[in-house]
């Protein structure tokens, strides 16, 4: 027995690597070459996960390889214990196979090993596939170890399937129709009656799916009818909404749902009427997502009339019928125009009453959102990511309703989901979640093309709603209407949304902001920074200020209020006129890493600015990393920068990034010789991506050889001539 164990002990002690063996197996079985940009840290894990997925989908024929043709060997079972991440694509391939009885042990193994579940490019699926997915999610999330669910690139989300994934991820569970009871849930689950259809979990146990969607549409149309009633002389006055919340600003600002979903060819607004603050963002968002949403013909939308009552459109069909297996999942956009001009059978509701119930969130059932009393609550995930998944109003309402009590959620990513005016509902749900005992949400990543709120006002609102947030990353690509004060009809002051009072102290440690074009108000950014005393990392992308004085005000705020700041990054900012402010940062003795990426640093006065910059860095003993990609440093600038490592320097710089700086091989060689002359030894990492080193390959190789004796060099084989041709072709 001792002799049999000895080889494994020797194997562990000597540190022999099996990476080459697993890489060879990858080449033999997968027959694909990984991307050159991919850094594979463990070929064994990569091979096992890919092998499991290919066998599950049937893209690898195990019978074609003699090593896999063994009746005692199960490829799925053997590889399942090494799978940490599983991706489900297209029409849910593999879900039915995993929940089948022959693969019960495979699923049990996955439940303990799998941590991340990803969905990519989902298509419309049938009820049987969704039922299999329900069982799979129940096993992997509720009775397993999956902590992260990510959805990628779903241009036209299927409502029933999206709702199913969300509710299961949030920990809610009801057995499907006719499905066997879960043997892991115990007697409690066996005693519950199965749900009537795939969507009943969200739409209430006593409310049909179509009726719930119609109620939701009627409530959403109420705000539009209310604003129209004020504009028409014969319209009756609308009932005043008394409850104040973020959604009150949505009503007061005039959220135009009809224009957001179906921009009309002609306007029915009275002359001189001010447009709502979110009209521009909503219209642009709708026009940019035409390919993502299938819309009803314009003829199906009745002309606006100042009606006060709504009627359930029972038995009526929408303007179009979606074909395919997922046809039973209703499209909310059809109901918006069907329900708009009809009366409610037996239930007459005033416009103001519907709007009040719809917007303040006091009665979720009137929106068709889940009461969920009949559902069991199980373990839920801690990380939810939605990348390029357009959220309809129904989907956004569902997400917001679940978020308000999703206390186990630690990280939330919403990337390019077309939220539009639904951002107000999201803020309300986040505020409700923050008030829950045991709320664990600490990271929020939010990015979109448009926002009805300017980005700084949105940031202030998020910080106020989530004071315990540690990481906030927010990006808006295009400005909202309120970003331009000169546009007629802009909304009132920011106090309508976030209040004039100061932001209370928060726990932010990392703040990343990507700004749209246009000058940003420095005082609003300073108010966020003043309230973030624990901030350690700040990143500003494409930020533009009215003057260098405004930029200096931001830097002065950082110096006075953010004493714990260690990493600072500026990207795509014009700092050519802010050279004194840049020197101020380089003299800061608390910063450890500074990034000036594509900031046009040396566009003006390079002969005077470079020596001043080098002098500031030589006297800074705390700065460890400096990144200067895309600033046209050139050979002269690189040689001037070499003085930072001279003998009389007290700099402790160990990471330098000079990528995309028009550096040529002869300049790099002279830089290497100067480092050798001063004998500073290895100073860390040097990044040289996308420089003009291909102009003299021999000299470039000699320079890199000399540099590698001093530091760790990371470079690439970039073709500068082709890149220049591509640049010229796009001009």
N, C-alpha and C positions, 0 to 999 in steps of 0.2 A: 504494500500500500504506500509506503514511504517512497519507494522508487518510482511508482506511477505518478506521484504528485511532484516529484522533483523537476521534471521538464517545465511544468507550468510556472513553478517558482523561479526557475532560471530565466524563463521568458519574461516575467514581470520585472525581475531585478535588472536584467540587461537592457530593458527598454526597447526591445525589438519592435519595429513598426510593421504593420500589415497593410499600410496604405497602398503600396504598389500592387498587392494582390487584389484588393478591392477595386482599384482603378482598372486592372486588367479584366476583371469580371464585368465591370461596367462596359468596357469596349466590346467585349464578346457578346454580351446579352442585350444591352440597350442599343448598341449600334448607333449611338448619337454622341456628338462631341459637345461638352458643356461650353457655355459662353466664355470667351476670353476675359470678360469683365467679372466673371463669377469667381469668388475666392472660396474654394472648398476646404473646409477645416477638417472634415472627417468623411472620407470616402465610404467607409462602412455604413454610416448612418444615411448618407445620400443614396447609396445603392439599395439598401433595404427598403427605404420609403418608396423609391421609384419602382423597385421590383414588385412590391406589394400592390401599388396602384395599377401597374401594367397587367399583372395577373388578374386583378379584380375586374378590370375593364375588358379583358380578353385580348389585349394588344400584344401579348407575349404568349406564344404557343409553348407550353411546358413540355409537350410531347415531342417537340423537335430537338430537344437537348437531352442526351442520355443521362446527364447528371441529375436531371429533375424527374426522370421516369422511374419512380420508385413508389410502389403502393403504400409503403410505410411512411412516406414523406409527404407532408402537406405544405406546399409552398406558402399558402396564405397564413396558415397557423405558425409556421416557423418564422416568418418575417414580421408577423403582426406585433410581436413583443418589442421590436425595434422601431416601430412607427411612432413618431412624435407629432407628425403633421399629416393630415389627410385632406386632399382636395377633391371636391365633387363638382363635376362639370356638366354642361349641356342639359340633358333630360334625366338627370339624377342617376346616371349609370353607376352601378355598383351598390346602390342603396338596397335594392330588392335582394341581391345576392347575400349581402351581409346579414340581413335579418332572417334569412332562410334557416331552417332547422339544422341542415348539415354543417352550417358555419357558426353554430352557437358558441363553440369554444373560441373561434376567431373573434367574435364580437365581445366575448367576455374578456379576452386578452387586450383588445383595443380599448375597452372601457378603463383599464388601469394604466395603459401606456400612452394613450393619445392625449395631447394637451391643446392642439390647435386644429380647428375645423374650418376649411375655406370652401367658398362657393364661387365658381367662376363661370361667366358666360351662360347663365342658366336660360333655358328655353321653356316653353309651355309644356307641362307634364300632365299626365292623366291622374285620376283619383287613386289608382292602385299604387303608383309611384310615390305620391304624396303620403299615403298611408304607411308605406315602407319607411319613408323618411321620418315620419312621426315616431315610429318605433325605434328607429336608429338614433334620433336625437334624444329620445327618452332614456335609452340605454347609455349613451355616451356622455350626456350632460347631467341628467337627473341622478343616474346611478353610476356615473363614471368620473373621470378626472379632467374632462375638457373644460378649459378656462377661457378660451378665446374663440370667437366666431367672427369670420371676416367674409364679406361679400364684395366681389369685384365685377365691374363691367357688366351691368345688367340693364341694358338700355330701356327695355319695356318690362318692368317687373310684373309678374303675375300676382295679383292682389292676394289670393288665397294662400299661395306658396310663401310669399313674403311675410304675411301675418303669422303663418304657421312657424316659420323659422324664428321670428321675433318672440312670440309667446313661449315657445319651448326654451329659447335661450334665457328668457326671464324667469323660468322655473315653473310655469303653469302647465298642467297636464290634465287631459281628459282622454280616456280611451276612444279610439276611432269607432265608427259605426260597424257593428258586427265583428269587431276585432277581439281576440282573446285577451283576458285580463293579464296584466303584468305579474309575473310570478315573484318579482322583487318588491312590489309595492305593498304586499300584505293584504289582509282582509279589508282594510279601508278602501282600497281601490276597487276590490271586487264588488263592494256593495253599492257603488255609484253607477247610475245609468249612463250608457254611452251617449255622446253628443249626437245630434241629429244630422249635422253636415260638417264639412271641413272648416267652415268659418264660424260655427256657433260659439266657439270659445270666446271670441271677441265680441260677438253681437248680442250676447245675453242668452240665458237659457230659455226665456219665454218670448223671444222676439225673432221673427224670421229674418233671414239675411237681407232680402230685398227691402223689407220695411225699414230696417235699420239704416241702410244706405240712403233711402229716400229721406228719412228724418235728418240724417247728417247733411244731405244736400239742401234741404229746406232751411236748416239752421244757418248754413253757410251763405245762402242767398239772402238771408234776412238783412245782413249788414249792407249789401248792395241795394236792396229795396229801400232801406231806410235813407241812404244818401240820395237816391233818386226822388224819394217822396219829398225831401226838402227842396229839391230843385224845381218841381212841377207845382204850378199855382193851385191846382185842384186837389193836390194830395193832402191827406189828413196828416197832422203832426205825429211823428213817431214817438213812442214811449221812451223816456229817458232811461239810460242805463246808469244805475247808481253805484255799482261796485267798481272800485278802482283797482286796476291791475295793469300789467303790461298789455293785456288784450284790450283794455279800455283805450289805449292809444291806437290800437289797431282799428277800433271802431271810429274813434274821433278823427283819425287820419284818413279814414275812408278806404279801407282795403277793397280793391276792385277785383273780386274773384273772377267775374266774367271776362274782364279784359285780360287778366293773367292767363286764363286758359284758352280763350278764343278772342284775340284782338279783333274788334269789328272794323269794317271798312269805313263806316261813317260814325260820327260821334253824335250822341244824343244829349250832350251836356249843354246847358244854357250858356249863352255868350258871357264871357267874363268870369265863368265859374272856375275857382281854383282847383287844380288837380291834387289828389292825395299824394303824400310824400313817397309812397311806394309804387306809384303808377309807372314811373319810368323804369324802375328796376324790374317790376313785375312784367311789363310789356317786353322788355329786352330779354328777360329770362324765358318767357314763353316763346318768343321768336327764335331764340337760340336752341331750343329743345324741340323744334318741330319734328325732327326725325325720331325723337324718343317717344313722343306721345302721339297716338292716333286720335284725331279729333273728329267730331261730328261735323257734317256739312253745315254751312252757315244758314241754310234754309230751315234747319231743324230748330233753330233758336228763335222763339217768339220775340216780338218787339217788346221792349220794357213798358210795363204798365204799373201804375201805383196801386197794386193790389195789396190788401192787408191780410189775406188768409191764404193758406196753402192746403192742398188736397193730395192725398196719397195716390200716386199714379198706378193703382193696382191693375194688373192685367195688361198694361200697355208696354209695348216694346220700345227700346231706345232707337235713336236715329240710325244706329248701325248694329249689326250682330257680329260678334267676334267668333270666327270659326275655329275649330280645333278642340282638343281635349279639355282645354281650360275655359270653355265657353261659359260655364256656369258662374265664373267669378265676374261679378258685375263691374262695369266701368262707371266710376263716380261722375265722370264728365257728362255722360248721357243724362243722368238724373238731374244735373244742375239745370238743364233747360227743359226737362219734362215736368219737373215738380214746380218750376218757377211760377207758372200762372194758374195753378189749379188749387182747389180747396181740399182741406183735410176732412175725410169722412168721419163724422162724429166727434172730431177733435179740432175745434176752431181756436187758433192761437193768434194773438196779436203779434205784429212784426217785432215790436220792442221786446215782448216776452221771449220770443224765439231767440232773438239776438242776445239777450241777456243770458239765457241758459246756455247758448252755444259758445259765447266768448269768455265768460268768467269761469267756466269749468266747474260750476257748482253742481251740475247734474249730468254726469257722463252718459247716462242712459239715453238722454235726448239726442246725443250725437251718435248713438249706436255703438258706443265704446263699451268695453267689457266691464260687467259688474264682477265677474270672476268668483262669485261666492260659491258656485257649484264646482269649482275646479280645485284640484289639489296643488299645493305649493311645494316644490322640491328645490334641490340645489340649482343655483343659477350661475351663469358665467360671470367673469370679472372684467373681460375686455370685449368690446363690440366695435367693429370697424365696418363702415359702409363707404366703399370707394366707387364713385361714378354709378350710383344707383339712384335715379331720379325718384323722388318721393312725391306721390300724388297727395292730395289733401287727406284722403282716407288713410294712407300709409303714415303720413306725418302725424295725424291725430292718434293713430295707434301707437306709434313710437313715443310720443309725448306722454300719453296716458300710462304706458308701462314705465317710462323713466321716472315718473313722479314717486314711485315706491321701490325702485330697483336699487336697494341699499347695498347689494353685493358688488355693484359695478364700480370698478376702480379706474378704468380708462375708456373713453368714448371718442371715436373718430368719425366725423361726418365730412366727407370730402366730395365736393361737387355733386350735391344732391338736389339742387334747385329748390331750396327751402322757400325762398321768397318771403312773403308775409308770414309764413309759418314759423319764422324765427322768433316771433313774439310768443307763440305757444311753447316753443322750446325753452325760452327763458323762464316762462311760468313753471314748466315742469321741473326745470333744474332748481328753481327756487324752492319748489315743494320738496324735491329730493333732498336739498341741503338741510331742510328743517326736520327731516326724518332722523330718528335716533339710530346711530350706527352707520350713517352714510359714509361710504368709503371712496367716493369719486375724488380722485386726485389729479387726473390728467384729462384734458379736453383739447382735441384737435379739430378745428373747424375751418373749412375752406369752401369757397363757392365763387361763381362768376359774378353774381350780383348780391346786394344786400339792401333792403329798404332803409337800413340804418347806416350812417357813416361808420367806418371801421373803428374809430376811437370811441364813439358812443357805444357801439356794440361791445367793445372791450370793457368799458366801464360797467356796462350792465351785467356782463358775465362775472366780473370780479365782485360786484355787489351781490349777485345771486349765489356765488360759490366762494365764500371767504376762505374756505379750507383748501382750495385748489392749490396744487403745487406746480403743475406744468400747464401752461396755456399756449397753444399755437393757433393763430388765427390769420387767415388770408382772404382778401377779397380782390378779385382781378380788375373789376370795373367799378368806377365810382357810382354812388347812388345819386339820386336827384338832389338830395339835401347837401351833398358835397359841394354843389355849385350854388352859392347864395344868390347869384344873379338870375337864376331860372325862375320865371313867374310861377306862383302857386306852391312854392316850397313851404314845408311845414314850419311850425313854430320852433322855439328854442329847444335845446336838448332836454330841458327840464320836463318836457312833456313825457319823455321816456324814462329818464334816469334820475331826475331831480338835480337841483342846484347844489345840494349839500356835498360835503367832502366824502370821498370814499373811505370807509372804515379800514383799519389795518387788516391786511390779508396775509396769507402764508405762501404767496408765489415765490418759487425758487428759479423757475425758468420761464421766460416770456419770449415768444417768437411772433413777429408781426410782419405780414406781407401786405404792402399798401397798394391801392390803385393809384392811377396818375392823378396829379393835382396836389397843390400845397396842403399840408396838414396843419391843424391848429396845435402849436407847441404846448399851450397851457393844458389842453386835455391830456396829452401824453404825459406831461409833468405830473398831473394829478394822479395818474395811475402809478407812476414811479414813486411818488411820495408815499403812497399807501403800501408799497411793496418793499418794506425794509429788509426782508429776507432774501431779496433777489440776488442770485448768484450768476445767472446767465441771461444775457439780453441780445436779441438778434432783430435787426431792423432791415427789411428788404424793400427796396424801391421807395424809401421814405423821402419826401420832398418838403422842404420848409420854405416859408416866404422869404427868409433872409438868413445870412450866417448868424445873425444875432439870435434868431429863434433856435438854431442848432446849438449855439452856445448856451442858451437857457436850458436845453435838455441835458447837456453835459454838466452844467453846474448843478442841476438837480441830482444827477447821478453821484456827483462828488459829495453832496451834502447829505443825501438821504439813503443811498444804496452803498453802504460801507462794506457789505459782504460781497459785492460784485467781483467776479473773478474772470469771466469770459464775456467778451463784447465783440459783436459781429455786425458789420455794415456791408450790404450787398447792393450793387446797382444804384449807387447814390453819387451825385455830383458833389465831390468834396474839393474841387479845384479852388474854390473861393473860401475854403474853410481850413487853410493850412495851419493857422494859429491854433484852431481847435484840435486838429490832429496832433500837433505837438503837445498840447495840453494832455491828451490821452496817453501819449507815449511816456510822459513824465509821471503818470499815475503809478504809485508804488503799491497799489492793491491788486491791479489787474495782472493776471497770469497769461491770458491769451487774448490777442487782438487780431481781428480779421478786417481787412479793407479789400473787398472783392469787387472788381470792376467799378471803382470809385473815382477814376480819372485823377488820381493823386498828383501825378507829375505832369499834368497838362500845362500848368502855368508856373513860371519861375523855377524850373527844375535845378538850375545851377545854384540858386540860393537855398532852395528848400531841402535838397538832399543832404547837404552838410549839417543843417539844423536838425534834421530827422535823425541822422547818425549820431550826433552829439547827444540827443535826448535818449537814444537807446543805449548808448555806452554808459550812461549814468544810471540806468534802471537795472537793478539787480533782482527784481522779482518777476520780470517778464520772461516767460518760458517759451511762448510760441507766437510767431508773427506770420500771418498769411497775407500775401500781396498779389493774388492772381489777377490778371487782366488789367494792369495799370500802366502798360507800356514802359516798363522799367528800362529795357534795353541793356546793351553791354556797359555803357557808361554808368547807368544807375546801379547795375550789379557790382561793378568794381568799387563804387563808392560805398555800397552796403557791406563790402568785405571788411571795411574798417571797424565794423561793430565787433569783430573777433580779434582785434589787434591786442598787443601786449598791455597797453595802458587802459584797456576797457574793463569795466566791472560787470559787464552784461553776462547773464546766465542763460542766454537764448539757446534753446536746444531743438527747436522745430522751426523750419523756414520753408515757406511755400512761395515759389516764384514762377508758378505755371502761367502760361499764356502772357508772357511779357516780352516777346520779340527778342529773345536772347539767342545769339549766334554761337557756334562752336568755339571760335577764337576767344570770345569774351568769357565763356564758361571755363576754358582752359586757363586763362589768366587768373580767374577767380580761384580755381583749385590751387594754383601755384602760390597765391598769396596766403591761403589757409595753411599750406605746408610750411611756408616761411615763418609764420607766427607760431607754429607748433602748438596750437591749442588742443590738439587731440580730437577724438571723436566728439562732436557736439550734438549728435542726434539724427534727425531726419531732414532730408532735403528733397522737395518735390519739384520736378521739372517738366510736368506734362505740357504738351502742346506749345513747345518752343521751336525755333527754326534750326534745330540740330541736324536735320537731314541735308542741309546745304553742304556740309563737309563731314561725312560719316567717320572718316579716320580721326580727325581732330576731336570730334564729339566722343568717340570711344576712348581716346586717350584722356580727355578731361574727366569722363565718368570714372575711369580706372583710378585716377589720382584722387578724385573725391571720395571714392569708396574706402580709401585708407583713412579718411577723416570723419566721414559720416555715412549714414545709411541713405542711399540714393534711390528714389523712385521715379522712373521715367517711362516713356512710351516711344513707339515708332510712328510718330505722327507725320503725315505728309503735308507739309506747309503749302506746297504749290496747289494741291487739290483743294485744300481749305480756302486758299485765296480765290481760286476759281469759283468755288461754291458761293463765297461772299459776294463776288462781282455779279454772279448770275442772279442773286436776290436783290440787287440794288435797283 
